[in-house]
Amino acid sequence: MEELSKLSTLVIVCMLVAAPMASEAAISCAAVTSNLRQCIGYLFGGGVIPPACCYGVKRLNNMARTTRDRQQTCRCIQQTARALASKINPGRAARLPGACGVKISYPISATTNCNK
């Protein structure tokens, strides 16, 4: 329950920080978080990727059609990953799109340059 409380607080902080960027892109950090929420257990502890996680990954990929949308999605993912860095396994995060059958043009990493 404490994890959920921390995640909820993080989501609110990300929404506030990213609000100016959200006006430039159609995808908000709240939408990114909502679509990836079911992946948290896997990213923290491993195991089997829940089908709902892959559904969210695929849905988010379909939503992020423009360069601006993909950049915004990247920034939102990075903000969340940095805030939860001590709990998220970077290898699992990097492998998640491919494991869900989604091909993306950039690596999932806290060091990815979202402007490219």
N, C-alpha and C positions, 0 to 999 in steps of 0.2 A: 504494500500500500504506500509505503514511503517513496518507492521508485516512481509510482504513478503521480504522486504529489510533486516530486521533483521534475518529472517530465512535463506536467501541466504548467508549472512555473516557468520552465524553460521555453515552452511553446509561447507563452504570453510575452516573455522577454524578446524572443525572436520576432514575434509579430510587431512589437513596438520598435525594435531596431530596424526592421526591414520595411516598415510602413512607407518611408519615402521611396524606396526602390520598387515597391509593389505597384505604385502608380504608373511606372514605366512598363511593367510587364503584366500579362494577364494572369499569371500564376502567383498566388500569395504564399508566404511561408506557412500559413495555416493550412493551405491545401496540400503543400508538400508534407507537412507533419501528419496530417490526417491520412494521407495515402500510405505513409511509411510506418504508421503507428504499430501495425501488426508485426513489424520486423524487429522491434526492440528486443524481445526475448532472444531471438536468434543472434542478433548483433552483440548482445551481452554475454550469452552463455553457450551459443552454438546449438547443436542438435539438428533436428529436421526443420527446414524452412517451412513455416505455415503457408498453406495455399492462399490465405487472405493476404499474406505479405507479398507474394508474387503477383496477386491480383492488383494490389496497390502500386507495385513497381511498374507493372504494365500500363496501368491507368495513368500514372504520372508521366510515363514516357509518351503516351499518346496525347496528353495535354500539352506537353512541351514541344510544340512544333516550330516555333520561330527561334532565331538565335537569342533574342532577348529573353524569351521564356526559358530556354535552356540555361542561360547565364543566371537568371534569377533562381532557378531550381538548384543550380550548383551552389550559389551563395547560401541559400537556405540550408542545404544539406551540410555545408561547411560550418555554419554557425552552430548548428545543433551538434555536429560531431566534435567541434572544439569544446563546447560546454560539457559534453559527456565523454571527453577523451579518455578519462581513466577507466571507463566502463565498456566502451565500444571496442571490439576487436577489429583493428584496421584491415586485416586480411579478409575477414568475413564481409566487411563493408565493401571492399574492392571486388570481391567475387559475387556479390549479391545480384547485380543485374544479369550477368551471364548465367548464373544458376537458375534464374527465373526466365531465361530465354529471351532476354532483352539485350540488344546490341546498342551501346552508346559510344560516342566518339571521344570520350574523355574518361580518365580513370577516376574512380571514387576515392578521393584522398583529401586530407586536410591541406595538402600543399598544391592541389590542382589550381591552375590559374583560370578562374571562371571568366575572365575577360576574353579568352581566346576561343 
